[in-house]
């Protein structure tokens, strides 16, 4: 990984902070504690929201008997609002302490989740999911990846891989617990406790471990001590307007629309698919295997991004995801289903991590929250549409064969688009179309 590029293609630098207001650094570098805090925030967020949505979808289908398409539309509402909120979050964390933003997100998510199990009609589900999505966006990837990129430049790949591993660990630690609790006691009795868990799991950790910016505490990124009276290096990178008009940005963003759309659609329907083809306990184990595989893969991927060209790695993983989705579509034997799920898990953790990494590596930290927030908002077209498309196709075909095969085809198109983006790292001395 290279340091953020200095003035590339019209890049600008931010104003240095008032050095008289900086604290003398004491003790050990707080950056890794920040990473640990973001890990826990994402663990809770993914376990109760990202992976949890698949559990709630299956429970609503079993308890309420609603059409899968109507329940899947609630997931679409969730991801559309969660993605669009990311644009607002990017502006908020540029002005306010990121811990305040995450705390608001936890409180809103906890309250909305407590109400999810009390709904009695689809429109009530859509409203509760809308509020749930607002909290998810505030306490999600835009906030956590932004604060990690502030603390790490040279070690950004490793730091982001560790922090974002919380996404997968949440699927191992929290989601199976939530599913078993719901299976045993029902949605109405379970979701209030899950809402409490969301708040208790996020808020204390946020204030104990996360720190908004290294310069405020007398540090530079990557653990370099900043002597009192010496100004920290100013943030460098590509201005927002130049970044979003570049070919790289467009190809990565639109490619991820299809890659993440097929991925999230596959995840959200996976519990029901496995339960349809096996039984409840096997379905619960399936989501654990998926998340566990993604943990291992993400930690390996965090090392690979400093060795393998980042765009090539992304293309390879997206291609592997196509194979995994096709395998899930046609598999009937439990062994083959789980073999395909393992392949799927290898791609999930890394593709989610690589989108912010590609943006940060190519464009630097100067306008990262706005650039990534916009890219994530556009990608939401796929993330939100994937579950809806697969749910609708299931209602049409009566099985998951064609829905998952079509998802694999869409992922293939996304793979080709990303391959046209070009390299993520540019020579710092060359001013070109970034």
HELIX and SHEET records of a PDB file:
HELIX    1   1 UNK A   19  UNK A   21  5                                   3    
HELIX    2   2 UNK A   31  UNK A   45  1                                  15    
HELIX    3   3 UNK A   46  UNK A   50  3                                   5    
HELIX    4   4 UNK A   52  UNK A   64  1                                  13    
HELIX    5   5 UNK A   68  UNK A   95  1                                  28    
HELIX    6   6 UNK A   98  UNK A  116  1                                  19    
HELIX    7   7 UNK A  122  UNK A  138  1                                  17    
HELIX    8   8 UNK A  141  UNK A  151  1                                  11    
HELIX    9   9 UNK A  156  UNK A  173  1                                  18    
HELIX   10  10 UNK A  175  UNK A  185  1                                  11    
HELIX   11  11 UNK A  187  UNK A  209  1                                  23    
HELIX   12  12 UNK A  215  UNK A  217  5                                   3    
HELIX   13  13 UNK A  221  UNK A  223  5                                   3    
HELIX   14  14 UNK A  240  UNK A  244  1                                   5    
HELIX   15  15 UNK A  247  UNK A  277  1                                  31    
HELIX   16  16 UNK A  280  UNK A  304  1                                  25    
HELIX   17  17 UNK A  310  UNK A  330  1                                  21    
HELIX   18  18 UNK A  334  UNK A  363  1                                  30    
HELIX   19  19 UNK A  368  UNK A  397  1                                  30    
HELIX   20  20 UNK A  401  UNK A  419  1                                  19    
SHEET    1   A 2 UNK A 219  UNK A 220  0                                        
SHEET    2   A 2 UNK A 224  UNK A 225 -1                                        
END                                                                             
